[in-house]
């Protein structure tokens, strides 16, 4: 069983991965809309295929599962923004 600190570290690593991936795609010239579309597709895949590893990811999955398509696009944008913010400040 993961300790609370391990869970927090795991979530921070996940945020780092997403934030750095978004920054890389921006450097390649992809627009925010294109990146958000990719993130929405990734969210669809993860929600249907991957069991969340920690409570934070469980909350995101529950939000994803209850959202309509437009809300999923918004959620994908917000998760990207949160992850990019995390990378800038850590």
C-alpha positions as CSV (number, residue, x, y, z in Angstrom):
1,X,0.0,0.0,0.0
2,X,1.3,3.4,-0.9
3,X,2.0,5.9,1.8
4,X,0.4,9.4,1.6
5,X,3.8,10.8,0.6
6,X,4.3,8.2,-2.1
7,X,0.8,9.0,-3.4
8,X,1.7,12.7,-3.6
9,X,5.0,12.0,-5.3
10,X,3.3,9.8,-7.8
11,X,0.8,12.5,-8.7
12,X,3.5,15.1,-9.0
13,X,5.4,12.8,-11.3
14,X,2.3,12.4,-13.4
15,X,1.9,16.2,-13.5
16,X,5.5,16.6,-14.5
17,X,5.1,14.1,-17.3
18,X,2.0,15.9,-18.7
19,X,3.4,19.4,-18.3
20,X,6.7,18.5,-20.0
21,X,4.9,16.7,-22.8
22,X,2.6,19.7,-23.4
23,X,5.7,22.0,-23.4
24,X,7.4,19.7,-26.0
25,X,4.3,19.8,-28.2
26,X,4.2,23.6,-28.0
27,X,7.9,23.7,-29.1
28,X,7.0,21.5,-32.1
29,X,4.4,24.2,-33.0
30,X,1.2,22.6,-32.0
31,X,-1.6,25.0,-31.0
32,X,-3.3,24.9,-27.6
33,X,-6.4,23.5,-29.4
34,X,-4.4,20.7,-31.0
35,X,-2.7,19.8,-27.7
36,X,-6.1,19.9,-25.9
37,X,-7.5,17.6,-28.5
38,X,-4.7,15.1,-28.0
39,X,-5.2,15.4,-24.2
40,X,-8.9,14.7,-24.6
41,X,-8.1,11.6,-26.7
42,X,-5.6,10.5,-24.0
43,X,-8.2,11.1,-21.3
44,X,-10.7,8.9,-23.2
45,X,-8.2,6.1,-23.5
46,X,-7.0,6.4,-19.9
47,X,-10.6,6.5,-18.5
48,X,-11.5,3.4,-20.4
49,X,-8.3,1.4,-20.1
50,X,-6.2,2.3,-17.0
51,X,-7.1,2.0,-13.3
52,X,-6.1,5.2,-11.5
53,X,-3.0,4.9,-9.4
54,X,-3.8,7.4,-6.7
55,X,-6.8,9.3,-5.2
56,X,-6.1,12.4,-7.3
57,X,-6.3,10.4,-10.5
58,X,-9.4,8.7,-9.2
59,X,-11.1,12.1,-8.8
60,X,-10.1,13.0,-12.4
61,X,-11.5,9.7,-13.7
62,X,-14.7,10.2,-11.9
63,X,-15.0,13.7,-13.3
64,X,-14.2,12.4,-16.8
65,X,-16.8,9.6,-16.5
66,X,-19.5,12.1,-15.5
67,X,-18.7,14.7,-18.1
68,X,-20.2,15.2,-21.6
69,X,-17.9,15.7,-24.6
70,X,-17.7,19.5,-24.2
71,X,-16.9,19.2,-20.5
72,X,-14.2,16.6,-21.3
73,X,-12.5,19.2,-23.6
74,X,-12.7,21.7,-20.8
75,X,-11.3,19.3,-18.3
76,X,-8.5,18.3,-20.6
77,X,-7.5,22.0,-21.0
78,X,-7.6,22.5,-17.2
79,X,-5.5,19.4,-16.5
80,X,-3.0,20.6,-19.1
81,X,-2.9,24.1,-17.6
82,X,-2.5,22.7,-14.1
83,X,0.4,20.4,-15.2
84,X,2.2,23.2,-17.1
85,X,1.8,25.4,-14.0
86,X,3.2,22.6,-11.9
87,X,6.3,22.2,-14.1
88,X,7.0,26.0,-14.1
89,X,6.9,26.2,-10.3
90,X,8.8,23.0,-9.4
